[in-house]
Amino acid sequence: MVQEQEQRILGYFIDEANDHLNTIEQGLVNLQDTLSDSEMINALFRAAHSVKGGAAMLGFDSIQQTAHRLEDYFKILKENPTIQIDQKLESLLLKVFDTLQELIKHLESSLSLPHEVVSDLMVQTEPIFTELNNHLQLLVQNSDRNADSQNHNSTFSRDLLPVFQSQVLQRLREMLQLFKQPETSQSRQQLQEHCQQLLQLGEQFQLSGWSKVCEAASRAIANCDNNYRTLAPVIIKDLKQSQELVLAGRLNEVATTDQLKALSANKLHR
């Protein structure tokens, strides 16, 4: 009577385990799509968890261990939905799944798990566990770096845009008014101070191209051989053009023009 009851319980476990295996297999077929569906990845996690619990209750350590590993892997995927699934990860997960499936099929056919069968399978699978752990950690690290980069870019844009939309434009207007005044050492100094303020923005946001334009403008203004009539159209135009490129996100295109370079080196023929 006891034996019949045990076999009936074992039969229930095998039937449920096969259902859970189907769920896991369907989720692993296209893992990237599964990962984007929170309900599906939760279903995989619950399926592995259920097999683990049933195996633990019946004393099938190898099935419990393998299902537990899958449960851990699915938990990592649940907690890191931005992971980029690659072929290697899919292949390794399928190998672990194959081990779990083979253990359950052997249990279903013989109603037992002989030590030699379990030992051979687990010896073959143990290196896969290790490789899978290492590869998952690598994918999580890459995902975290990508997320940090995106957050940095978002913060960078959020902080930079208002500054370049308002402060830079205001300084350009003030510089234009100074260029319209008589040429004096005081007005040149004020113009250079504006350039230094604009240069500091380049240093703050690590805009090397913008900083070089501001440096060239400051040098050109410092040279008394360059009159305002020559300086104004070149400097205002170059700074305005550079501002527009920064606002458009085309940072690599921000560069000092040949005309401004010549003025900063006092090589422009007037």
Secondary structure, DSSP 4 states (H G I P E B T S, - for coil): -HHHHHHHHHHHHHHHHHHHHHHHHHHHHTHHHHHT-HHHHHHHHHHHHHHHHHHHHHT-HHHHHHHHHHHHHHHHHHH-TT----HHHHHHHHHHHHHHHHHHHHHHHHSS--HHHHHHHHHHHHHHHHHHHHHHHHHHHHHHHHHHHHHHHHHHHHHHHHIIIIIHHHHHHHHHHHHTS---HHHHHHHHHHHHHHHHHHHHTT-HHHHHHHHHHHHHHH-TTS-HHHHHHHHHHHHHHHHHHHHTT-GGG----HHHHHHHTT----
